[in-house]
Amino acid sequence: MKPILFTLVATACYSVCNVLLELKFAKLNALTLMIVYASVIWISAFGMRQLVKTDDPSFNFPTGTFLILAIVLGLIYAMGDWFFVSAYNHGGDVITITCITVLIPVVASLLKFGFKAPKELVLFSRNLLYLNGFAAALAPDLALAGFGAQEGAIEEALGQLVGSGFEVAHLVDELGSRWEIMRNYFRLYACCNPIHSALDCLSEALAELRPSPDQIESIDIATYRFASVMRNPDPPNYFASKYSLPHAAAVMVVRGNAGFKELDDGALQDPAIAALRQRVHVTEDPAMSAVAPRLRPARVSVTLTDGRQATRAGDSYRGDFQRPFAESEIREKFHELAGVVMTPEGVSRVEDAVDRCEVWESVDELTELLRRHERP
């Protein structure tokens, strides 16, 4: 019962904040909303402490350190909402709904079980079953209580937020013959995937002109609606920088790429990148929005101070099922990311192990390699 109770309370705390937001708090600015969120979470956390506190030592949660962690968790997500809204300019509800139904319960349960002895981690997988059951049971309870889904939520998300090309009439086309799991994608750029088409075009233009950052007069980008709103030239933090096309474009020019290594914390403070961000201009092209989300087009023009110019356009980014990366590119990305936490020998051994995963007798073959070759 403990994980279920904690999941209920954690979800309720966050849900109350979002209900308040829907009740016309949207008129407030982001900072005020963050204060509202934080206030509700503080009150709920202390109330939860009194609710579950008993004489039974095994059921003495949240108190002490765990109470502080619960409060900090709430504050982090309150600030997370603020940054999401800043990064996207609109559409934050999509993210908050996801947090309410999935992210908050999972992280809350991780807090409960993740700070115990390693054997308790076994219970975490069992706790995920509780979460699945809770999610399944919550929906009909909400319906019986009078709650309903937002009218046209799918149509709004895919037909307005992402683009204009979504048509309900074609929703079940090829049902049973087309499998979406086979239409996935990989990403090599360390930023939000809607802006990858523009970065592909920019990379091609830069390859032609080969300019230094100070030679660039302007970078003009036209793209579909969902990508075009990611145009904040001054992202306030590392997270927001992942959703800023001007920032990612400037990083690509100055550092030669927009991968994990290049889009780091230091890129935000790099004066050359900061200066170039102001010369990147992003606009929506209605014709491109009309074909999204089926296509995700972009057009990029790079103009130099000496008058030279290069323009490149594309219908979608590389890496999806239509324009897949070469296997060598995927493996190179694995080496880069795995090398952050593993020794070079360990990275190679894990790669070899994954190549023969179909003959594993147990997943222990992988986890043992991960433990043995982790960086100190």
Buried (B, 14 or more C-beta within 10 A) or exposed (E): EBBBBBBBBBBBBBBBBBEBBEEEBEEBEBEEBBEBBBEBBBEBBBEBBEEBEEEEEEEBBBEEEBBEBBBEBBBEBBBBBBBBBBBBEEBBBBBBBEBBBEBBBBBBBBBBBEEEEEEEEEBBEEBBEBBEEBBEEBEEEEEEEEEEEEEEEEEBBBBBBBBBBBEEEEEEEEEEEEEEEEEEBBBBBBBBBBBBBBBBBBBBBBEEBEBEBEBBBBBBBBBBBBBBBBBBBEBBEBBBBBBBBBBBBBBBBBBEBBBBEBBBEEBBEBEBBBEBBEBBBBEBBEEBBBBBBEBBBBBBBBBBEEEEBBBBBBBBBBBBEEEBBEEEBEEBBBEBBBEEEBBEEBBBBBEEBEEEEEEEEEEEEBEEBBEEBEEE
